[in-house]
């Protein structure tokens, strides 16, 4: 009986800790409206073609497009173009998108990217709830060293 009560209490604490409350107010997050003030000043403004350079400059990751723009709640499909420091496409790389809400204790989720043409990959992050999300894209060129870039977006309430 005690184990059942503790289990129910744990579920309730988890649900309450991850749900929205009446004290949430709309926040301006650089173009992504939301009902979660936790995003203010931390998220990026989405624009098709935004590019990040990995530390050391060996890999550039361009977020060519998102089927939900700006990225939103649910499954998103991102098209990424990967280039090396000379601007040449990186074909045959292993690409992994790891996405998490840093303000929550949930473990990060990961999705493997799929190459659709030379140097172009699709990944499908799943943003399960509104709030501040970080997506780390790790690129490992064939026979090379992994490099990562970070995209951070505020996901709006559906």
C-alpha positions as CSV (number, residue, x, y, z in Angstrom):
1,X,0.0,0.0,0.0
2,X,2.8,2.4,0.9
3,X,4.6,1.7,-2.4
4,X,1.4,2.5,-4.3
5,X,0.9,5.8,-2.4
6,X,4.5,6.8,-3.0
7,X,4.2,5.9,-6.7
8,X,1.0,8.0,-7.1
9,X,2.7,10.9,-5.3
10,X,5.7,10.7,-7.6
11,X,3.5,10.8,-10.7
12,X,1.6,13.8,-9.3
13,X,4.7,15.7,-8.5
14,X,6.1,15.1,-12.0
15,X,2.8,16.2,-13.6
16,X,2.6,19.4,-11.5
17,X,6.2,20.3,-12.1
18,X,5.9,20.0,-15.8
19,X,2.5,21.7,-16.3
20,X,1.7,25.3,-17.0
21,X,0.2,27.4,-14.3
22,X,-2.1,30.4,-14.0
23,X,0.8,32.7,-13.3
24,X,2.3,32.3,-16.8
25,X,2.3,35.4,-18.9
26,X,3.0,35.9,-22.6
27,X,6.6,36.6,-23.3
28,X,8.4,38.1,-26.3
29,X,11.0,35.6,-27.3
30,X,12.4,37.2,-30.4
31,X,9.5,36.3,-32.7
32,X,8.3,33.1,-31.0
33,X,5.2,33.8,-28.9
34,X,4.7,31.6,-25.9
35,X,2.9,31.5,-22.6
36,X,6.1,30.6,-20.7
37,X,8.2,33.5,-19.4
38,X,11.2,31.1,-18.9
39,X,12.2,31.8,-22.5
40,X,12.7,35.5,-22.3
41,X,16.1,36.6,-23.4
42,X,17.4,33.0,-24.0
43,X,16.0,31.8,-27.3
44,X,17.1,32.6,-30.8
45,X,14.8,34.1,-33.5
46,X,14.2,31.4,-36.1
47,X,15.0,32.3,-39.7
48,X,15.4,29.9,-42.6
49,X,19.1,29.7,-43.4
50,X,20.5,30.4,-40.0
51,X,24.0,29.0,-39.7
52,X,26.1,27.9,-36.8
53,X,29.8,27.2,-36.8
54,X,31.2,24.4,-34.6
55,X,34.0,25.3,-32.3
56,X,37.2,25.2,-34.2
57,X,35.4,26.0,-37.5
58,X,35.6,22.5,-39.0
59,X,31.8,22.2,-39.5
60,X,29.1,24.7,-40.4
61,X,25.5,23.7,-39.8
62,X,22.8,25.6,-41.7
63,X,19.2,25.2,-40.6
64,X,17.8,25.5,-44.1
65,X,14.2,25.1,-43.1
66,X,11.8,23.7,-40.5
67,X,8.4,22.3,-41.6
68,X,7.0,24.2,-38.6
69,X,8.4,27.7,-38.7
70,X,9.3,28.9,-36.2
71,X,9.8,25.4,-34.6
72,X,6.7,24.5,-32.6
73,X,5.2,21.9,-30.4
74,X,5.2,18.3,-31.8
75,X,7.4,16.6,-34.3
76,X,9.4,19.1,-36.5
77,X,11.3,18.2,-39.6
78,X,14.5,20.2,-40.0
79,X,16.6,20.3,-43.1
80,X,20.2,20.9,-42.4
81,X,23.1,21.6,-44.8
82,X,26.5,20.7,-43.6
83,X,29.7,22.2,-45.0
84,X,33.4,22.1,-44.0
85,X,35.6,25.1,-43.4
86,X,36.1,25.5,-47.1
87,X,32.3,25.5,-47.8
88,X,32.3,22.0,-49.3
89,X,29.3,19.7,-48.5
90,X,30.0,17.1,-45.8
91,X,28.6,13.9,-47.2
92,X,28.3,10.6,-45.3
93,X,28.4,12.1,-41.9
94,X,26.7,10.7,-38.8
95,X,24.3,13.4,-37.6
96,X,22.5,13.3,-34.2
97,X,20.1,15.9,-32.8
98,X,19.8,15.9,-29.1
99,X,17.0,18.0,-27.7
100,X,16.1,18.9,-24.1
101,X,14.5,21.4,-21.9
102,X,17.4,22.5,-19.6
103,X,14.9,23.9,-17.0
104,X,13.4,20.4,-16.5
105,X,15.0,17.2,-15.3
106,X,13.9,15.1,-18.2
107,X,16.7,13.3,-20.0
108,X,17.6,14.6,-23.5
109,X,16.0,12.8,-26.4
110,X,18.0,11.9,-29.5
111,X,17.2,11.5,-33.2
112,X,19.6,10.4,-35.9
113,X,19.7,12.5,-39.0
114,X,19.2,11.0,-42.5
115,X,21.2,12.2,-45.5
116,X,18.8,13.2,-48.3
117,X,21.4,14.4,-50.7
118,X,25.1,15.1,-50.5
119,X,25.6,17.3,-47.5
120,X,21.9,17.7,-46.7
121,X,20.3,15.9,-43.8
122,X,16.9,15.8,-42.1
123,X,16.4,15.4,-38.4
124,X,13.1,15.3,-36.6
125,X,13.2,16.8,-33.1
126,X,10.0,16.3,-31.0
127,X,9.1,19.2,-28.7
128,X,6.6,17.7,-26.3
129,X,5.6,20.9,-24.5
130,X,5.9,24.7,-24.7
131,X,9.0,26.3,-23.2
132,X,12.7,26.8,-23.7
133,X,14.4,24.0,-25.7
134,X,18.0,23.4,-26.7
135,X,18.9,21.3,-29.7
136,X,22.5,20.2,-30.0
137,X,23.4,18.9,-33.5
138,X,26.4,16.7,-33.4
139,X,28.1,16.0,-36.8
140,X,30.8,13.3,-37.1
141,X,32.2,13.3,-40.6
142,X,33.2,9.9,-42.0
143,X,36.5,9.1,-40.3
144,X,36.5,12.5,-38.6
145,X,36.0,14.1,-35.2
146,X,32.6,15.0,-33.8
147,X,31.6,18.7,-33.8
148,X,28.5,20.2,-32.3
149,X,26.4,23.3,-32.6
150,X,23.5,24.5,-30.4
151,X,20.1,25.9,-31.5
152,X,17.8,27.2,-28.8
153,X,14.2,28.1,-29.4
154,X,11.2,28.9,-27.4
155,X,8.4,26.5,-28.3
156,X,5.0,28.2,-28.2
157,X,1.8,26.7,-26.7
158,X,-0.3,25.0,-29.5
